[in-house]
Amino acid sequence: MPGITIIGSGRHVPGEPVTNEALARVMDTDDAWIRQRTGIQQRHFAPEGVGASDLAVEAARKAIASAGIEPGEIDYIIFATMTPDYAFPGPGGLLGSKLGIPGVPALDIRQQCAAMPFAFQVADGLIASGAASTILVVGAEAHAGFMPWEDWDVLAGTSEAEIPAAARDRATRHRGLAVIFGDGAGALVLRKHETPGHGLLGVQLHSDGAGARLIHIDGGGFRRRPHWAPWMVEQDMHIPRMEGRELFKQAVTRLPRVVRELCARHDVALDQVDWFVAHQANDRINDAVRQQLGVPAERVPSNIARYGNTSGATIPILVDELRQDGRLQPGQLVCFLALGAGLHWGSALMRV
Ligand code: UT7
């Protein structure tokens, strides 16, 4: 039976872009460092009061329109985020009601930056089992809530107030993390492909909680009573702790391996893959992975310069760009690859 394919896509990023130079107003960093070490030139941040479900609804509406269907034809929602509107419930149900399709089952998944290969496997299984026929998969993130500064007006350039040294030092302590993340949403509408040998060919997934320490948010967890307290915010426990170098190493060793294994299992040579659609965490990660695989740069598209790392949203945003500008054509073979907090990582092969 053919697997799922992408019949619609959409993306949304909030507000005006925030440049690297703007970040330097609130912490010690500079444009050259951020560009050289990550490839990022700008990102967007969700305004106060705007959550992942709000970003998702905009992207989802566009995806549904691009699929040429009505919202009522969606019979399942899969929502991936690591920055939900509430600690619970997850935003999937909120998205359904905002789209005017209350009652449609919504599954919230928590695979962070690695969400899309996991979402594809779940969607494919739901469709193969007959439980659903048209699935909306959304990745949406509002990271602004964990950024290590309060001077949003200085960042935006609407105030020239002097930032207290302590506030600047605090933001600088978290700069490795603060410069890479950005907010946005990407949405895909998935249906079974009509042609045998097309659609999702296979997925290979891995999880290892031993790596959870490499990037996680300690505050707010339910091991503590109460699970949130002012001392946690005072100790910056609402801000993720990230061991950037170690995560980098994990990504550049695990991703080439999972891609090779998945392709070998499906008798796909790497040069038969038209596009390697990789999670956008850092251009240097994707360059290193690509070099290990011996794949030319033209087949590993990047858009991190404009959005930063939008976690669960990077892959659907990139897919939407590739579809909109005509690079991704029906019949092409796409290899998705991603690694994120958990650790979770994996790859998916899809002939779209
Ligand atoms: O998708 C979610 C998972 N996250 C990731 O995959 C992140 C993976 N890791 C990375 O992308 C990189 O490790 C980072 C971009 C986070 C950091 O880059 P790096 O090349 O690993 O830098 P580093 O942390 O080793 O720091 C090198 C130097 C340090 O200075 P010294 O000690 O050599 O003097 C840092 O203090 O760069 C300094 N530095 C900065 N300088 C200016 C770190 N961050 C910044 C900054 N601006 N934003």
Residues whose N, C-alpha, C, O or C-beta is under 5 A from the ligand:
A	BS01	UT7	D28 T29 D30 W33 R37 T38 C113 R175 G176 V179 G244 R245 L247 F248 A281 N282 L339
